[in-house]
Amino acid sequence: MACDPGLLAVVPLFATLSAETRRAVADAATVRPYRQNMYVFGEGDPAERFFFALDGRVRVFRDTPDGHEQTLQVFEKGGLLALVCLMPEERYPASAQTMTGSRVGSVATGDLGRLVREHGELAWTLMQQLARRLQWAQGRIYDLALRSATGRVVSALLQFARKRARPTPTRVALSPWIFPSRIVSWDN
């Protein structure tokens, strides 16, 4: 299904682009609805498309050697999936699966490369998003290397509270959907 340029405004990468650049991205993009638990892409598949979540919730995970799944990150509206496609002839290092009914947009790798070359503002905003992702990854590495498990949980809860808690007159109300596998996505 074709992509409406207005729909791209929910994605921070595209939100600040000029109308002309956003139209060019929309012309190259497709939008697909996914039901809950559908795969968006699989670990080891050729990285032929760049994906972004328009709504719903998508988790990125890897299979462990003992047959379990390890959730790496959970993306909601505006989340960028599969940035690895920016490197030629790469494969997806993880799988992505919807957690809820979701709409996911995508752009073919070749088209994204062309858009970046033709629209400098897209290149700049993409660099900013990559820098944010790198900062996040560095923070995760720091946490894993230098903080205890308790310290990591406390850090994740504090970051979550800063971003998602609602102040009330007497306390801070946290969302009722808190469960351990969500901690991986609280800090981004």
C-alpha positions as CSV (number, residue, x, y, z in Angstrom):
1,M,0.0,0.0,0.0
2,A,1.3,3.5,-0.8
3,C,2.4,5.9,1.9
4,D,0.7,9.2,2.6
5,P,3.4,11.9,3.4
6,G,1.3,13.0,6.4
7,L,1.6,9.6,7.9
8,L,5.4,10.0,8.0
9,A,5.1,12.8,10.5
10,V,4.9,10.3,13.4
11,V,8.4,9.1,12.6
12,P,11.0,11.5,14.1
13,L,13.4,10.8,11.2
14,F,10.8,12.3,8.8
15,A,8.9,14.7,11.0
16,T,11.1,17.8,10.4
17,L,11.8,17.2,6.7
18,S,10.5,19.7,4.2
19,A,7.3,18.9,2.4
20,E,9.2,18.1,-0.8
21,T,11.6,15.6,0.9
22,R,8.8,14.0,2.8
23,R,6.8,13.6,-0.4
24,A,9.9,11.9,-2.1
25,V,10.2,9.5,0.9
26,A,6.5,8.8,0.8
27,D,6.7,8.0,-3.0
28,A,9.4,5.4,-2.3
29,A,7.8,4.0,0.8
30,T,5.2,1.3,1.3
31,V,2.9,0.7,4.3
32,R,1.8,-2.7,5.4
33,P,-0.6,-3.7,8.1
34,Y,0.5,-6.6,10.3
35,R,-1.5,-8.7,12.7
36,Q,-0.2,-9.5,16.2
37,N,2.7,-12.0,16.2
38,M,3.5,-11.6,12.5
39,Y,7.2,-11.4,11.4
40,V,8.4,-8.2,9.8
41,F,11.8,-9.7,8.9
42,G,13.8,-12.6,10.1
43,E,17.3,-12.9,11.4
44,G,19.7,-13.8,8.6
45,D,17.4,-12.6,5.8
46,P,19.0,-10.2,3.3
47,A,18.6,-6.6,4.6
48,E,16.7,-5.3,1.6
49,R,14.4,-2.8,3.3
50,F,14.5,-0.1,6.0
51,F,11.5,-0.3,8.3
52,F,9.8,2.1,10.6
53,A,6.8,1.6,13.0
54,L,3.8,3.8,12.3
55,D,1.7,2.4,15.1
56,G,1.4,-0.6,17.3
57,R,4.4,-2.3,18.9
58,V,7.2,-4.3,17.3
59,R,9.9,-6.3,19.1
60,V,13.3,-7.0,17.8
61,F,14.8,-10.2,19.1
62,R,17.5,-12.9,18.6
63,D,17.3,-16.6,18.9
64,T,19.6,-18.0,21.6
65,P,21.7,-21.2,21.1
66,D,19.4,-23.0,23.6
67,G,16.3,-22.2,21.5
68,H,14.9,-19.2,23.4
69,E,14.2,-15.7,22.2
70,Q,16.0,-12.7,23.7
71,T,14.2,-9.4,23.2
72,L,16.7,-6.7,22.3
73,Q,14.4,-3.7,21.9
74,V,10.7,-2.9,21.6
75,F,9.7,-0.2,19.1
76,E,6.5,1.8,19.1
77,K,5.2,4.6,16.9
78,G,8.1,6.3,15.1
79,G,10.7,3.6,15.9
80,L,13.3,2.9,13.3
81,L,14.0,-0.8,12.6
82,A,16.7,-2.4,10.6
83,L,19.2,0.4,10.2
84,V,21.7,-2.3,9.1
85,C,20.2,-2.0,5.7
86,L,22.3,1.2,5.2
87,M,25.3,-1.1,4.7
88,P,25.4,-2.9,1.3
89,E,24.7,-6.6,1.2
90,E,24.1,-7.0,4.9
91,R,21.7,-9.4,6.6
92,Y,19.3,-8.6,9.4
93,P,21.2,-9.4,12.6
94,A,17.9,-10.1,14.5
95,S,14.2,-10.8,13.8
96,A,11.3,-8.4,14.2
97,Q,7.8,-9.5,15.1
98,T,4.7,-7.5,15.9
99,M,3.4,-7.6,19.5
100,T,0.1,-5.9,18.6
101,G,-1.7,-5.2,15.4
102,S,0.7,-2.7,13.7
103,R,1.3,-0.7,10.6
104,V,4.9,-0.7,9.5
105,G,6.4,1.4,6.7
106,S,9.4,0.5,4.7
107,V,11.7,1.8,2.0
108,A,13.9,-0.4,-0.3
109,T,17.6,-0.1,0.5
110,G,18.4,1.2,-3.0
111,D,15.7,3.8,-2.8
112,L,16.9,5.0,0.6
113,G,20.4,5.4,-0.7
114,R,19.1,7.4,-3.6
115,L,17.0,9.6,-1.3
116,V,19.9,10.3,1.0
117,R,22.1,11.3,-2.0
118,E,19.3,13.6,-3.5
119,H,18.1,15.1,-0.2
120,G,20.8,16.4,2.1
121,E,18.3,17.1,4.9
122,L,17.4,13.5,5.0
123,A,21.1,12.5,5.3
124,W,21.5,15.0,8.2
125,T,18.4,13.8,10.1
126,L,19.5,10.2,9.5
127,M,22.9,10.9,11.0
128,Q,21.2,12.5,14.0
129,Q,19.1,9.4,14.5
130,L,22.1,7.1,14.2
131,A,24.0,9.3,16.7
132,R,21.1,8.9,19.2
133,R,21.1,5.1,18.6
134,L,24.8,5.0,19.2
135,Q,24.4,7.0,22.5
136,W,21.8,4.6,23.6
137,A,24.0,1.6,22.7
138,Q,26.9,3.1,24.6
139,G,24.7,3.6,27.6
140,R,23.6,0.0,27.5
141,I,27.2,-1.2,27.2
142,Y,28.2,0.9,30.2
143,D,25.3,-0.5,32.2
144,L,26.1,-4.1,31.4
145,A,29.8,-3.6,32.0
146,L,29.8,-1.5,35.1
147,R,26.4,-1.7,36.9
148,S,25.1,-4.5,39.0
149,A,21.8,-6.1,38.0
150,T,20.0,-4.1,40.7
151,G,21.7,-0.9,39.4
152,R,20.5,-1.7,35.9
153,V,16.9,-2.2,37.0
154,V,16.9,1.0,39.1
155,S,18.4,2.9,36.1
156,A,15.8,1.5,33.8
157,L,13.0,2.4,36.2
158,L,14.2,5.9,36.7
159,Q,14.5,6.5,32.9
160,F,11.0,5.0,32.4
161,A,9.6,7.3,35.1
162,R,11.2,10.3,33.5
163,K,9.6,9.5,30.1
164,R,6.3,7.9,30.9
165,A,5.1,8.6,34.5
166,R,2.2,10.9,35.0
167,P,2.5,13.2,38.1
168,T,-0.5,13.4,40.3
169,P,-1.0,15.7,43.3
170,T,0.3,13.1,45.8
171,R,2.5,10.6,43.8
172,V,3.7,9.5,40.4
173,A,1.5,7.1,38.6
174,L,3.2,4.5,36.4
175,S,1.6,2.6,33.6
176,P,0.0,-0.7,34.6
177,W,1.6,-2.7,31.8
178,I,5.1,-2.9,33.4
179,F,6.6,-6.4,33.1
180,P,10.3,-7.5,32.9
181,S,10.7,-7.9,29.1
182,R,9.6,-4.3,28.7
183,I,12.7,-3.0,30.5
184,V,14.7,-3.3,27.3
185,S,12.6,-0.6,25.6
186,W,12.1,1.9,28.5
187,D,15.3,3.9,27.9
188,N,14.8,4.8,24.3
